[in-house]
Each structure stands twice: as structure tokens, then as C-alpha cells.
Amino acid sequence: MKNLKNLIIILFFLSLFHICCKSNSNPITLSYYAGKWHNVEDDTLVITIYSDGSMSDSSDKKILASEITRISATSYKTKQGDALYFRSFTKGTFTPQGAENPTIITRK
């Protein structure tokens, strides 16, 4: 009987721990990186990321959030084939569809 009581107590605390950890996990989405991102070399605007998870390129062509796939917390790909990779909250790279080399970008 004592072993059963201990087992129930342990299972209860394990379930609480599992629920607490799960409810505190907020996955990073593209909106985390919202802002204007500029080319490091010449300071030109490359992309703008909006708080709703959408983005636009320098020609103001809007890409909806539903057209952007999250590969990981730091890597995203658009339906058109553009690729975004973030090294930090303010640094990353943008590779437009068809380009061979990524553009190093910084948020300002």
C-alpha cells in the first residue's frame, strides 16, 4: 500500500512537471525577427518582416505568412524559393530564389 501511494505521488508530480514545461514553450516564428533588414555592405533595404509573420522584399512585393515555411527557429523558406537564415536577433542572411550567394543582412 505504501509503495502504491508513493507511485501515485511520483506520477502526479511528473505530470505537473510535463504540463508546466509544455505550456511555457513558445516556438520562435518569423514575427520574432520583425523589422527592416538591410544589406551589410551598402546599407540598402533588402526585406521587411512584419509582426504578423509576413514579409516584403525591397520592391514591396508582399509575401504572406502562409507562404513562408519554418524550417527551424532560425531558418525559413518562402513558397517562391527565397531562403532566410538568422544567426541572431539582428544578423542573418537572405538568399533570393535563383541567387547563388546569400546577402548578409542586419536589422535596423
C-alpha positions as CSV (number, residue, x, y, z in Angstrom):
1,M,0.0,0.0,0.0
2,K,2.8,2.4,0.8
3,N,4.5,1.7,-2.5
4,L,1.3,2.4,-4.4
5,K,0.9,5.7,-2.6
6,N,4.5,6.7,-3.4
7,L,4.0,5.7,-7.0
8,I,0.9,7.8,-7.3
9,I,2.6,10.8,-5.8
10,I,5.6,10.5,-8.1
11,L,3.3,10.2,-11.2
12,F,1.3,13.2,-10.1
13,F,4.5,15.4,-9.8
14,L,5.8,14.0,-13.2
15,S,2.5,15.0,-14.8
16,L,2.6,18.5,-13.3
17,F,6.2,18.9,-14.5
18,H,5.3,17.8,-18.0
19,I,2.3,20.2,-18.2
20,C,4.4,23.2,-16.9
21,C,7.2,22.6,-19.4
22,K,4.8,22.2,-22.3
23,S,2.8,25.4,-21.5
24,N,5.9,27.5,-21.3
25,S,7.3,26.6,-24.7
26,N,6.6,29.3,-27.2
27,P,8.2,28.5,-30.5
28,I,10.0,31.2,-32.3
29,T,8.3,32.3,-35.5
30,L,9.3,34.7,-38.3
31,S,7.5,37.5,-36.5
32,Y,10.2,37.3,-33.8
33,Y,12.5,38.9,-36.4
34,A,10.1,41.7,-37.4
35,G,11.7,44.8,-38.7
36,K,13.6,46.3,-41.6
37,W,16.6,44.2,-42.7
38,H,19.5,45.9,-44.6
39,N,22.4,44.7,-46.7
40,V,25.5,44.9,-44.5
41,E,27.7,46.0,-47.5
42,D,25.8,49.0,-48.8
43,D,23.0,49.6,-46.2
44,T,20.2,49.1,-48.8
45,L,16.9,47.7,-47.6
46,V,16.6,44.1,-48.5
47,I,13.5,42.8,-46.8
48,T,10.9,43.9,-44.2
49,I,9.5,41.3,-41.8
50,Y,6.1,42.2,-40.2
51,S,4.7,41.2,-36.8
52,D,2.1,39.0,-38.5
53,G,4.8,36.8,-39.9
54,S,4.6,38.1,-43.5
55,M,7.4,39.9,-45.3
56,S,8.1,42.1,-48.3
57,D,11.2,42.5,-50.4
58,S,12.8,45.8,-51.5
59,S,10.3,46.2,-54.3
60,D,7.5,46.0,-51.7
61,K,6.3,42.6,-53.1
62,K,4.4,41.2,-50.1
63,I,4.8,37.5,-49.2
64,L,2.1,36.3,-46.8
65,A,2.9,34.3,-43.7
66,S,1.0,31.3,-45.1
67,E,3.6,31.3,-48.0
68,I,6.6,31.1,-45.6
69,T,7.7,27.7,-44.1
70,R,9.5,27.5,-40.9
71,I,12.4,25.0,-41.3
72,S,13.7,25.7,-37.7
73,A,13.7,28.6,-35.3
74,T,16.4,30.3,-37.4
75,S,15.7,29.1,-40.9
76,Y,12.7,29.9,-43.2
77,K,11.9,29.4,-46.8
78,T,9.3,31.1,-48.9
79,K,7.0,29.5,-51.4
80,Q,8.8,31.4,-54.2
81,G,12.2,29.8,-53.1
82,D,13.7,32.6,-51.1
83,A,15.7,31.5,-48.0
84,L,16.2,33.2,-44.7
85,Y,18.7,32.2,-42.0
86,F,19.2,34.1,-38.8
87,R,22.4,33.9,-36.7
88,S,21.0,36.2,-34.1
89,F,18.2,38.6,-33.3
90,T,19.9,41.2,-35.5
91,K,22.1,39.3,-38.0
92,G,21.3,36.9,-40.8
93,T,21.3,36.0,-44.5
94,F,18.8,36.3,-47.3
95,T,19.1,34.3,-50.4
96,P,16.6,35.2,-53.1
97,Q,15.2,32.5,-55.3
98,G,17.8,31.7,-58.1
99,A,20.7,33.5,-56.4
100,E,23.9,31.6,-55.8
101,N,25.2,33.6,-52.9
102,P,23.3,34.8,-49.8
103,T,23.2,38.5,-48.9
104,I,24.3,39.2,-45.4
105,I,21.6,41.3,-43.6
106,T,21.3,43.2,-40.4
107,R,18.2,44.6,-38.7
108,K,18.0,48.3,-38.1
